[in-house]
Amino acid sequence: MGKRLVIVLDMPDRRLAVPNPANYRFAVFCCSYKMDMGSTPDHALALFVDQAMAERYGAWMWPTTFQVVDLEDPLGARK
């Protein structure tokens, strides 16, 4: 079985929970390549638990180019 990297964070405010990346299923990409603005692969710029929130955020930030990818879908962005 593969090894997992575990990062332990101390939050500066004890009222804030430490984020668990495994909780965030939907990744939002700006897709700069669609406007010939990038030559390297785009990185996810935001992660969301909820698909509808991911769609709203992407539409607000990059209305004509964004893409939301379900990280739990085996096809991912290839759909």
PDB file of N, CA, C and O in Angstrom, chain B, residues numbered from 101:
ATOM      1  N   MET B 101       0.834  -1.174   0.000  1.00  0.00           N
ATOM      2  CA  MET B 101       0.000   0.000   0.000  1.00  0.00           C
ATOM      3  C   MET B 101       0.881   1.240   0.000  1.00  0.00           C
ATOM      4  O   MET B 101       1.927   1.243   0.648  1.00  0.00           O
ATOM      5  N   GLY B 102       0.484   2.298  -0.714  1.00  0.00           N
ATOM      6  CA  GLY B 102       1.285   3.500  -0.830  1.00  0.00           C
ATOM      7  C   GLY B 102       1.348   4.298   0.457  1.00  0.00           C
ATOM      8  O   GLY B 102       0.476   4.189   1.319  1.00  0.00           O
ATOM      9  N   LYS B 103       2.375   5.087   0.571  1.00  0.00           N
ATOM     10  CA  LYS B 103       2.536   5.946   1.739  1.00  0.00           C
ATOM     11  C   LYS B 103       1.751   7.232   1.534  1.00  0.00           C
ATOM     12  O   LYS B 103       1.603   7.708   0.409  1.00  0.00           O
ATOM     13  N   ARG B 104       1.251   7.789   2.631  1.00  0.00           N
ATOM     14  CA  ARG B 104       0.543   9.064   2.574  1.00  0.00           C
ATOM     15  C   ARG B 104       1.323  10.089   3.367  1.00  0.00           C
ATOM     16  O   ARG B 104       1.853   9.786   4.436  1.00  0.00           O
ATOM     17  N   LEU B 105       1.393  11.280   2.854  1.00  0.00           N
ATOM     18  CA  LEU B 105       2.020  12.384   3.554  1.00  0.00           C
ATOM     19  C   LEU B 105       0.969  13.029   4.437  1.00  0.00           C
ATOM     20  O   LEU B 105      -0.103  13.399   3.959  1.00  0.00           O
ATOM     21  N   VAL B 106       1.262  13.163   5.701  1.00  0.00           N
ATOM     22  CA  VAL B 106       0.338  13.797   6.632  1.00  0.00           C
ATOM     23  C   VAL B 106       0.980  15.079   7.122  1.00  0.00           C
ATOM     24  O   VAL B 106       2.103  15.071   7.626  1.00  0.00           O
ATOM     25  N   ILE B 107       0.263  16.176   6.972  1.00  0.00           N
ATOM     26  CA  ILE B 107       0.748  17.471   7.426  1.00  0.00           C
ATOM     27  C   ILE B 107      -0.097  17.887   8.623  1.00  0.00           C
ATOM     28  O   ILE B 107      -1.326  17.905   8.546  1.00  0.00           O
ATOM     29  N   VAL B 108       0.552  18.214   9.709  1.00  0.00           N
ATOM     30  CA  VAL B 108      -0.157  18.653  10.904  1.00  0.00           C
ATOM     31  C   VAL B 108      -0.007  20.162  11.002  1.00  0.00           C
ATOM     32  O   VAL B 108       1.104  20.690  11.018  1.00  0.00           O
ATOM     33  N   LEU B 109      -1.138  20.845  11.066  1.00  0.00           N
ATOM     34  CA  LEU B 109      -1.135  22.298  11.149  1.00  0.00           C
ATOM     35  C   LEU B 109      -1.615  22.747  12.518  1.00  0.00           C
ATOM     36  O   LEU B 109      -2.540  22.163  13.083  1.00  0.00           O
ATOM     37  N   ASP B 110      -0.995  23.767  13.040  1.00  0.00           N
ATOM     38  CA  ASP B 110      -1.511  24.432  14.228  1.00  0.00           C
ATOM     39  C   ASP B 110      -2.209  25.686  13.741  1.00  0.00           C
ATOM     40  O   ASP B 110      -1.586  26.565  13.146  1.00  0.00           O
ATOM     41  N   MET B 111      -3.506  25.765  13.998  1.00  0.00           N
ATOM     42  CA  MET B 111      -4.262  26.928  13.562  1.00  0.00           C
ATOM     43  C   MET B 111      -3.994  28.081  14.525  1.00  0.00           C
ATOM     44  O   MET B 111      -3.930  27.871  15.736  1.00  0.00           O
ATOM     45  N   PRO B 112      -3.836  29.308  13.997  1.00  0.00           N
ATOM     46  CA  PRO B 112      -3.552  30.450  14.856  1.00  0.00           C
ATOM     47  C   PRO B 112      -4.731  30.802  15.776  1.00  0.00           C
ATOM     48  O   PRO B 112      -4.541  31.433  16.815  1.00  0.00           O
ATOM     49  N   ASP B 113      -5.913  30.403  15.402  1.00  0.00           N
ATOM     50  CA  ASP B 113      -7.111  30.669  16.202  1.00  0.00           C
ATOM     51  C   ASP B 113      -7.752  29.326  16.518  1.00  0.00           C
ATOM     52  O   ASP B 113      -8.138  28.604  15.599  1.00  0.00           O
ATOM     53  N   ARG B 114      -7.873  28.982  17.765  1.00  0.00           N
ATOM     54  CA  ARG B 114      -8.397  27.665  18.148  1.00  0.00           C
ATOM     55  C   ARG B 114      -9.850  27.466  17.743  1.00  0.00           C
ATOM     56  O   ARG B 114     -10.355  26.345  17.804  1.00  0.00           O
ATOM     57  N   ARG B 115     -10.535  28.535  17.329  1.00  0.00           N
ATOM     58  CA  ARG B 115     -11.926  28.416  16.871  1.00  0.00           C
ATOM     59  C   ARG B 115     -12.015  27.986  15.412  1.00  0.00           C
ATOM     60  O   ARG B 115     -13.109  27.730  14.909  1.00  0.00           O
ATOM     61  N   LEU B 116     -10.886  27.905  14.732  1.00  0.00           N
ATOM     62  CA  LEU B 116     -10.846  27.470  13.336  1.00  0.00           C
ATOM     63  C   LEU B 116     -10.399  26.016  13.271  1.00  0.00           C
ATOM     64  O   LEU B 116      -9.371  25.642  13.837  1.00  0.00           O
ATOM     65  N   ALA B 117     -11.179  25.208  12.579  1.00  0.00           N
ATOM     66  CA  ALA B 117     -10.815  23.796  12.422  1.00  0.00           C
ATOM     67  C   ALA B 117      -9.695  23.660  11.398  1.00  0.00           C
ATOM     68  O   ALA B 117      -9.617  24.438  10.447  1.00  0.00           O
ATOM     69  N   VAL B 118      -8.848  22.691  11.591  1.00  0.00           N
ATOM     70  CA  VAL B 118      -7.783  22.404  10.629  1.00  0.00           C
ATOM     71  C   VAL B 118      -8.435  21.789   9.388  1.00  0.00           C
ATOM     72  O   VAL B 118      -9.148  20.793   9.503  1.00  0.00           O
ATOM     73  N   PRO B 119      -8.201  22.367   8.202  1.00  0.00           N
ATOM     74  CA  PRO B 119      -8.817  21.832   6.983  1.00  0.00           C
ATOM     75  C   PRO B 119      -8.299  20.431   6.653  1.00  0.00           C
ATOM     76  O   PRO B 119      -7.115  20.136   6.812  1.00  0.00           O
ATOM     77  N   ASN B 120      -9.196  19.596   6.200  1.00  0.00           N
ATOM     78  CA  ASN B 120      -8.839  18.252   5.752  1.00  0.00           C
ATOM     79  C   ASN B 120      -9.061  18.203   4.241  1.00  0.00           C
ATOM     80  O   ASN B 120     -10.211  18.186   3.801  1.00  0.00           O
ATOM     81  N   PRO B 121      -8.000  18.179   3.432  1.00  0.00           N
ATOM     82  CA  PRO B 121      -8.155  18.198   1.975  1.00  0.00           C
ATOM     83  C   PRO B 121      -9.054  17.090   1.431  1.00  0.00           C
ATOM     84  O   PRO B 121      -9.664  17.255   0.374  1.00  0.00           O
ATOM     85  N   ALA B 122      -9.142  15.973   2.132  1.00  0.00           N
ATOM     86  CA  ALA B 122      -9.984  14.867   1.665  1.00  0.00           C
ATOM     87  C   ALA B 122     -11.468  15.232   1.667  1.00  0.00           C
ATOM     88  O   ALA B 122     -12.268  14.562   1.014  1.00  0.00           O
ATOM     89  N   ASN B 123     -11.841  16.279   2.392  1.00  0.00           N
ATOM     90  CA  ASN B 123     -13.244  16.707   2.450  1.00  0.00           C
ATOM     91  C   ASN B 123     -13.673  17.490   1.212  1.00  0.00           C
ATOM     92  O   ASN B 123     -14.868  17.686   0.994  1.00  0.00           O
ATOM     93  N   TYR B 124     -12.732  17.933   0.411  1.00  0.00           N
ATOM     94  CA  TYR B 124     -13.040  18.819  -0.710  1.00  0.00           C
ATOM     95  C   TYR B 124     -13.024  18.036  -2.014  1.00  0.00           C
ATOM     96  O   TYR B 124     -11.965  17.674  -2.526  1.00  0.00           O
ATOM     97  N   ARG B 125     -14.206  17.785  -2.536  1.00  0.00           N
ATOM     98  CA  ARG B 125     -14.372  16.901  -3.693  1.00  0.00           C
ATOM     99  C   ARG B 125     -14.268  17.627  -5.033  1.00  0.00           C
ATOM    100  O   ARG B 125     -13.886  17.015  -6.030  1.00  0.00           O
ATOM    101  N   PHE B 126     -14.598  18.913  -5.077  1.00  0.00           N
ATOM    102  CA  PHE B 126     -14.688  19.633  -6.350  1.00  0.00           C
ATOM    103  C   PHE B 126     -13.579  20.679  -6.468  1.00  0.00           C
ATOM    104  O   PHE B 126     -13.416  21.528  -5.591  1.00  0.00           O
ATOM    105  N   ALA B 127     -12.828  20.606  -7.556  1.00  0.00           N
ATOM    106  CA  ALA B 127     -11.734  21.535  -7.817  1.00  0.00           C
ATOM    107  C   ALA B 127     -12.146  22.502  -8.923  1.00  0.00           C
ATOM    108  O   ALA B 127     -12.758  22.105  -9.915  1.00  0.00           O
ATOM    109  N   VAL B 128     -11.804  23.776  -8.740  1.00  0.00           N
ATOM    110  CA  VAL B 128     -12.117  24.802  -9.736  1.00  0.00           C
ATOM    111  C   VAL B 128     -10.819  25.238 -10.410  1.00  0.00           C
ATOM    112  O   VAL B 128      -9.840  25.585  -9.749  1.00  0.00           O
ATOM    113  N   PHE B 129     -10.838  25.210 -11.725  1.00  0.00           N
ATOM    114  CA  PHE B 129      -9.701  25.632 -12.537  1.00  0.00           C
ATOM    115  C   PHE B 129     -10.107  26.858 -13.346  1.00  0.00           C
ATOM    116  O   PHE B 129     -11.247  26.941 -13.805  1.00  0.00           O
ATOM    117  N   CYS B 130      -9.192  27.814 -13.531  1.00  0.00           N
ATOM    118  CA  CYS B 130      -9.518  29.002 -14.332  1.00  0.00           C
ATOM    119  C   CYS B 130      -9.428  28.713 -15.823  1.00  0.00           C
ATOM    120  O   CYS B 130     -10.079  29.387 -16.622  1.00  0.00           O
ATOM    121  N   CYS B 131      -8.637  27.726 -16.209  1.00  0.00           N
ATOM    122  CA  CYS B 131      -8.477  27.309 -17.615  1.00  0.00           C
ATOM    123  C   CYS B 131      -7.932  28.430 -18.494  1.00  0.00           C
ATOM    124  O   CYS B 131      -8.518  28.767 -19.523  1.00  0.00           O
ATOM    125  N   SER B 132      -6.814  28.998 -18.080  1.00  0.00           N
ATOM    126  CA  SER B 132      -6.188  30.081 -18.847  1.00  0.00           C
ATOM    127  C   SER B 132      -5.794  29.640 -20.250  1.00  0.00           C
ATOM    128  O   SER B 132      -5.682  30.471 -21.151  1.00  0.00           O
ATOM    129  N   TYR B 133      -5.583  28.347 -20.444  1.00  0.00           N
ATOM    130  CA  TYR B 133      -5.205  27.845 -21.771  1.00  0.00           C
ATOM    131  C   TYR B 133      -6.294  28.113 -22.807  1.00  0.00           C
ATOM    132  O   TYR B 133      -6.004  28.191 -24.001  1.00  0.00           O
ATOM    133  N   LYS B 134      -7.539  28.253 -22.367  1.00  0.00           N
ATOM    134  CA  LYS B 134      -8.637  28.514 -23.301  1.00  0.00           C
ATOM    135  C   LYS B 134      -8.523  29.892 -23.942  1.00  0.00           C
ATOM    136  O   LYS B 134      -9.146  30.157 -24.969  1.00  0.00           O
ATOM    137  N   MET B 135      -7.721  30.772 -23.330  1.00  0.00           N
ATOM    138  CA  MET B 135      -7.515  32.118 -23.870  1.00  0.00           C
ATOM    139  C   MET B 135      -6.059  32.298 -24.304  1.00  0.00           C
ATOM    140  O   MET B 135      -5.591  33.425 -24.462  1.00  0.00           O
ATOM    141  N   ASP B 136      -5.347  31.189 -24.495  1.00  0.00           N
ATOM    142  CA  ASP B 136      -3.921  31.221 -24.855  1.00  0.00           C
ATOM    143  C   ASP B 136      -3.098  32.048 -23.872  1.00  0.00           C
ATOM    144  O   ASP B 136      -2.189  32.778 -24.268  1.00  0.00           O
ATOM    145  N   MET B 137      -3.427  31.923 -22.587  1.00  0.00           N
ATOM    146  CA  MET B 137      -2.721  32.694 -21.558  1.00  0.00           C
ATOM    147  C   MET B 137      -1.760  31.837 -20.738  1.00  0.00           C
ATOM    148  O   MET B 137      -1.133  32.333 -19.802  1.00  0.00           O
ATOM    149  N   GLY B 138      -1.644  30.585 -21.074  1.00  0.00           N
ATOM    150  CA  GLY B 138      -0.736  29.735 -20.311  1.00  0.00           C
ATOM    151  C   GLY B 138      -0.269  28.558 -21.141  1.00  0.00           C
ATOM    152  O   GLY B 138      -0.992  28.059 -22.003  1.00  0.00           O
ATOM    153  N   SER B 139       0.942  28.126 -20.871  1.00  0.00           N
ATOM    154  CA  SER B 139       1.469  26.978 -21.606  1.00  0.00           C
ATOM    155  C   SER B 139       1.713  25.784 -20.688  1.00  0.00           C
ATOM    156  O   SER B 139       2.004  24.684 -21.157  1.00  0.00           O
ATOM    157  N   THR B 140       1.596  26.002 -19.388  1.00  0.00           N
ATOM    158  CA  THR B 140       1.773  24.909 -18.432  1.00  0.00           C
ATOM    159  C   THR B 140       0.408  24.466 -17.924  1.00  0.00           C
ATOM    160  O   THR B 140      -0.554  25.229 -18.010  1.00  0.00           O
ATOM    161  N   PRO B 141       0.304  23.263 -17.402  1.00  0.00           N
ATOM    162  CA  PRO B 141      -0.988  22.796 -16.885  1.00  0.00           C
ATOM    163  C   PRO B 141      -1.509  23.708 -15.768  1.00  0.00           C
ATOM    164  O   PRO B 141      -0.750  24.142 -14.901  1.00  0.00           O
ATOM    165  N   ASP B 142      -2.800  23.985 -15.806  1.00  0.00           N
ATOM    166  CA  ASP B 142      -3.435  24.793 -14.758  1.00  0.00           C
ATOM    167  C   ASP B 142      -3.520  23.993 -13.467  1.00  0.00           C
ATOM    168  O   ASP B 142      -3.761  22.786 -13.484  1.00  0.00           O
ATOM    169  N   HIS B 143      -3.321  24.671 -12.367  1.00  0.00           N
ATOM    170  CA  HIS B 143      -3.524  24.074 -11.050  1.00  0.00           C
ATOM    171  C   HIS B 143      -4.912  24.458 -10.564  1.00  0.00           C
ATOM    172  O   HIS B 143      -5.448  25.495 -10.955  1.00  0.00           O
ATOM    173  N   ALA B 144      -5.491  23.628  -9.715  1.00  0.00           N
ATOM    174  CA  ALA B 144      -6.770  23.987  -9.100  1.00  0.00           C
ATOM    175  C   ALA B 144      -6.546  25.241  -8.266  1.00  0.00           C
ATOM    176  O   ALA B 144      -5.562  25.339  -7.533  1.00  0.00           O
ATOM    177  N   LEU B 145      -7.460  26.195  -8.379  1.00  0.00           N
ATOM    178  CA  LEU B 145      -7.328  27.440  -7.641  1.00  0.00           C
ATOM    179  C   LEU B 145      -8.248  27.505  -6.439  1.00  0.00           C
ATOM    180  O   LEU B 145      -8.091  28.374  -5.581  1.00  0.00           O
ATOM    181  N   ALA B 146      -9.206  26.594  -6.368  1.00  0.00           N
ATOM    182  CA  ALA B 146     -10.107  26.534  -5.215  1.00  0.00           C
ATOM    183  C   ALA B 146     -10.664  25.124  -5.104  1.00  0.00           C
ATOM    184  O   ALA B 146     -10.851  24.435  -6.108  1.00  0.00           O
ATOM    185  N   LEU B 147     -10.925  24.706  -3.880  1.00  0.00           N
ATOM    186  CA  LEU B 147     -11.521  23.399  -3.609  1.00  0.00           C
ATOM    187  C   LEU B 147     -12.803  23.605  -2.818  1.00  0.00           C
ATOM    188  O   LEU B 147     -12.867  24.455  -1.930  1.00  0.00           O
ATOM    189  N   PHE B 148     -13.821  22.824  -3.145  1.00  0.00           N
ATOM    190  CA  PHE B 148     -15.119  22.961  -2.493  1.00  0.00           C
ATOM    191  C   PHE B 148     -15.679  21.599  -2.121  1.00  0.00           C
ATOM    192  O   PHE B 148     -15.378  20.591  -2.758  1.00  0.00           O
ATOM    193  N   VAL B 149     -16.498  21.587  -1.081  1.00  0.00           N
ATOM    194  CA  VAL B 149     -17.239  20.398  -0.675  1.00  0.00           C
ATOM    195  C   VAL B 149     -18.441  20.218  -1.586  1.00  0.00           C
ATOM    196  O   VAL B 149     -18.820  19.092  -1.907  1.00  0.00           O
ATOM    197  N   ASP B 150     -19.037  21.325  -2.002  1.00  0.00           N
ATOM    198  CA  ASP B 150     -20.306  21.341  -2.728  1.00  0.00           C
ATOM    199  C   ASP B 150     -20.102  21.757  -4.190  1.00  0.00           C
ATOM    200  O   ASP B 150     -19.438  22.756  -4.465  1.00  0.00           O
ATOM    201  N   GLN B 151     -20.667  20.996  -5.116  1.00  0.00           N
ATOM    202  CA  GLN B 151     -20.502  21.292  -6.539  1.00  0.00           C
ATOM    203  C   GLN B 151     -21.151  22.612  -6.928  1.00  0.00           C
ATOM    204  O   GLN B 151     -20.581  23.371  -7.713  1.00  0.00           O
ATOM    205  N   ALA B 152     -22.331  22.897  -6.394  1.00  0.00           N
ATOM    206  CA  ALA B 152     -23.023  24.140  -6.748  1.00  0.00           C
ATOM    207  C   ALA B 152     -22.201  25.359  -6.341  1.00  0.00           C
ATOM    208  O   ALA B 152     -22.135  26.338  -7.085  1.00  0.00           O
ATOM    209  N   MET B 153     -21.579  25.308  -5.175  1.00  0.00           N
ATOM    210  CA  MET B 153     -20.730  26.422  -4.741  1.00  0.00           C
ATOM    211  C   MET B 153     -19.505  26.552  -5.639  1.00  0.00           C
ATOM    212  O   MET B 153     -19.080  27.663  -5.956  1.00  0.00           O
ATOM    213  N   ALA B 154     -18.942  25.427  -6.047  1.00  0.00           N
ATOM    214  CA  ALA B 154     -17.793  25.453  -6.952  1.00  0.00           C
ATOM    215  C   ALA B 154     -18.176  26.091  -8.281  1.00  0.00           C
ATOM    216  O   ALA B 154     -17.422  26.896  -8.828  1.00  0.00           O
ATOM    217  N   GLU B 155     -19.351  25.733  -8.801  1.00  0.00           N
ATOM    218  CA  GLU B 155     -19.835  26.305 -10.068  1.00  0.00           C
ATOM    219  C   GLU B 155     -20.057  27.813  -9.932  1.00  0.00           C
ATOM    220  O   GLU B 155     -19.675  28.578 -10.817  1.00  0.00           O
ATOM    221  N   ARG B 156     -20.670  28.240  -8.831  1.00  0.00           N
ATOM    222  CA  ARG B 156     -20.917  29.680  -8.627  1.00  0.00           C
ATOM    223  C   ARG B 156     -19.610  30.451  -8.540  1.00  0.00           C
ATOM    224  O   ARG B 156     -19.464  31.516  -9.141  1.00  0.00           O
ATOM    225  N   TYR B 157     -18.664  29.908  -7.788  1.00  0.00           N
ATOM    226  CA  TYR B 157     -17.374  30.573  -7.637  1.00  0.00           C
ATOM    227  C   TYR B 157     -16.654  30.686  -8.978  1.00  0.00           C
ATOM    228  O   TYR B 157     -16.151  31.753  -9.330  1.00  0.00           O
ATOM    229  N   GLY B 158     -16.607  29.593  -9.718  1.00  0.00           N
ATOM    230  CA  GLY B 158     -15.952  29.615 -11.027  1.00  0.00           C
ATOM    231  C   GLY B 158     -16.595  30.609 -11.972  1.00  0.00           C
ATOM    232  O   GLY B 158     -15.898  31.337 -12.679  1.00  0.00           O
ATOM    233  N   ALA B 159     -17.923  30.645 -11.992  1.00  0.00           N
ATOM    234  CA  ALA B 159     -18.645  31.571 -12.871  1.00  0.00           C
ATOM    235  C   ALA B 159     -18.409  33.022 -12.467  1.00  0.00           C
ATOM    236  O   ALA B 159     -18.380  33.909 -13.319  1.00  0.00           O
ATOM    237  N   TRP B 160     -18.241  33.261 -11.185  1.00  0.00           N
ATOM    238  CA  TRP B 160     -18.003  34.619 -10.698  1.00  0.00           C
ATOM    239  C   TRP B 160     -16.581  35.075 -11.033  1.00  0.00           C
ATOM    240  O   TRP B 160     -16.376  36.219 -11.439  1.00  0.00           O
ATOM    241  N   MET B 161     -15.606  34.187 -10.865  1.00  0.00           N
ATOM    242  CA  MET B 161     -14.211  34.563 -11.072  1.00  0.00           C
ATOM    243  C   MET B 161     -13.771  34.521 -12.539  1.00  0.00           C
ATOM    244  O   MET B 161     -13.073  35.426 -12.996  1.00  0.00           O
ATOM    245  N   TRP B 162     -14.168  33.493 -13.276  1.00  0.00           N
ATOM    246  CA  TRP B 162     -13.736  33.290 -14.662  1.00  0.00           C
ATOM    247  C   TRP B 162     -14.942  32.866 -15.496  1.00  0.00           C
ATOM    248  O   TRP B 162     -15.030  31.702 -15.889  1.00  0.00           O
ATOM    249  N   PRO B 163     -15.869  33.773 -15.776  1.00  0.00           N
ATOM    250  CA  PRO B 163     -17.162  33.404 -16.374  1.00  0.00           C
ATOM    251  C   PRO B 163     -17.088  32.645 -17.696  1.00  0.00           C
ATOM    252  O   PRO B 163     -17.984  31.853 -17.988  1.00  0.00           O
ATOM    253  N   THR B 164     -16.074  32.853 -18.486  1.00  0.00           N
ATOM    254  CA  THR B 164     -16.055  32.220 -19.812  1.00  0.00           C
ATOM    255  C   THR B 164     -15.097  31.038 -19.926  1.00  0.00           C
ATOM    256  O   THR B 164     -15.105  30.338 -20.938  1.00  0.00           O
ATOM    257  N   THR B 165     -14.274  30.805 -18.908  1.00  0.00           N
ATOM    258  CA  THR B 165     -13.254  29.770 -19.070  1.00  0.00           C
ATOM    259  C   THR B 165     -13.199  28.710 -17.979  1.00  0.00           C
ATOM    260  O   THR B 165     -12.587  27.664 -18.194  1.00  0.00           O
ATOM    261  N   PHE B 166     -13.802  28.929 -16.833  1.00  0.00           N
ATOM    262  CA  PHE B 166     -13.612  28.031 -15.692  1.00  0.00           C
ATOM    263  C   PHE B 166     -14.094  26.607 -15.968  1.00  0.00           C
ATOM    264  O   PHE B 166     -14.895  26.360 -16.869  1.00  0.00           O
ATOM    265  N   GLN B 167     -13.581  25.689 -15.165  1.00  0.00           N
ATOM    266  CA  GLN B 167     -14.018  24.291 -15.226  1.00  0.00           C
ATOM    267  C   GLN B 167     -14.002  23.725 -13.811  1.00  0.00           C
ATOM    268  O   GLN B 167     -13.061  23.953 -13.052  1.00  0.00           O
ATOM    269  N   VAL B 168     -15.053  22.986 -13.466  1.00  0.00           N
ATOM    270  CA  VAL B 168     -15.134  22.307 -12.174  1.00  0.00           C
ATOM    271  C   VAL B 168     -14.915  20.819 -12.419  1.00  0.00           C
ATOM    272  O   VAL B 168     -15.550  20.226 -13.291  1.00  0.00           O
ATOM    273  N   VAL B 169     -14.018  20.225 -11.649  1.00  0.00           N
ATOM    274  CA  VAL B 169     -13.696  18.807 -11.796  1.00  0.00           C
ATOM    275  C   VAL B 169     -14.049  18.083 -10.502  1.00  0.00           C
ATOM    276  O   VAL B 169     -13.662  18.504  -9.412  1.00  0.00           O
ATOM    277  N   ASP B 170     -14.789  16.989 -10.642  1.00  0.00           N
ATOM    278  CA  ASP B 170     -15.125  16.123  -9.512  1.00  0.00           C
ATOM    279  C   ASP B 170     -13.929  15.206  -9.272  1.00  0.00           C
ATOM    280  O   ASP B 170     -13.643  14.328 -10.086  1.00  0.00           O
ATOM    281  N   LEU B 171     -13.241  15.406  -8.171  1.00  0.00           N
ATOM    282  CA  LEU B 171     -12.016  14.656  -7.897  1.00  0.00           C
ATOM    283  C   LEU B 171     -12.278  13.192  -7.561  1.00  0.00           C
ATOM    284  O   LEU B 171     -11.354  12.379  -7.578  1.00  0.00           O
ATOM    285  N   GLU B 172     -13.525  12.849  -7.256  1.00  0.00           N
ATOM    286  CA  GLU B 172     -13.859  11.455  -6.957  1.00  0.00           C
ATOM    287  C   GLU B 172     -14.349  10.697  -8.181  1.00  0.00           C
ATOM    288  O   GLU B 172     -14.576   9.489  -8.110  1.00  0.00           O
ATOM    289  N   ASP B 173     -14.513  11.388  -9.301  1.00  0.00           N
ATOM    290  CA  ASP B 173     -14.950  10.753 -10.543  1.00  0.00           C
ATOM    291  C   ASP B 173     -13.717  10.205 -11.259  1.00  0.00           C
ATOM    292  O   ASP B 173     -12.782  10.960 -11.526  1.00  0.00           O
ATOM    293  N   PRO B 174     -13.693   8.918 -11.571  1.00  0.00           N
ATOM    294  CA  PRO B 174     -12.509   8.346 -12.221  1.00  0.00           C
ATOM    295  C   PRO B 174     -12.171   8.991 -13.565  1.00  0.00           C
ATOM    296  O   PRO B 174     -11.011   8.976 -13.977  1.00  0.00           O
ATOM    297  N   LEU B 175     -13.157   9.555 -14.249  1.00  0.00           N
ATOM    298  CA  LEU B 175     -12.883  10.225 -15.524  1.00  0.00           C
ATOM    299  C   LEU B 175     -12.378  11.644 -15.314  1.00  0.00           C
ATOM    300  O   LEU B 175     -11.710  12.196 -16.189  1.00  0.00           O
ATOM    301  N   GLY B 176     -12.684  12.239 -14.174  1.00  0.00           N
ATOM    302  CA  GLY B 176     -12.205  13.579 -13.852  1.00  0.00           C
ATOM    303  C   GLY B 176     -12.510  14.586 -14.935  1.00  0.00           C
ATOM    304  O   GLY B 176     -13.657  14.726 -15.360  1.00  0.00           O
ATOM    305  N   ALA B 177     -11.477  15.295 -15.386  1.00  0.00           N
ATOM    306  CA  ALA B 177     -11.639  16.351 -16.383  1.00  0.00           C
ATOM    307  C   ALA B 177     -11.751  15.816 -17.801  1.00  0.00           C
ATOM    308  O   ALA B 177     -11.939  16.598 -18.733  1.00  0.00           O
ATOM    309  N   ARG B 178     -11.644  14.516 -17.989  1.00  0.00           N
ATOM    310  CA  ARG B 178     -11.683  13.958 -19.346  1.00  0.00           C
ATOM    311  C   ARG B 178     -13.090  13.863 -19.903  1.00  0.00           C
ATOM    312  O   ARG B 178     -13.266  13.468 -21.055  1.00  0.00           O
ATOM    313  N   LYS B 179     -14.079  14.210 -19.127  1.00  0.00           N
ATOM    314  CA  LYS B 179     -15.470  14.142 -19.609  1.00  0.00           C
ATOM    315  C   LYS B 179     -15.726  15.195 -20.653  1.00  0.00           C
ATOM    316  O   LYS B 179     -16.837  15.292 -21.174  1.00  0.00           O
TER     317      LYS B 179
END
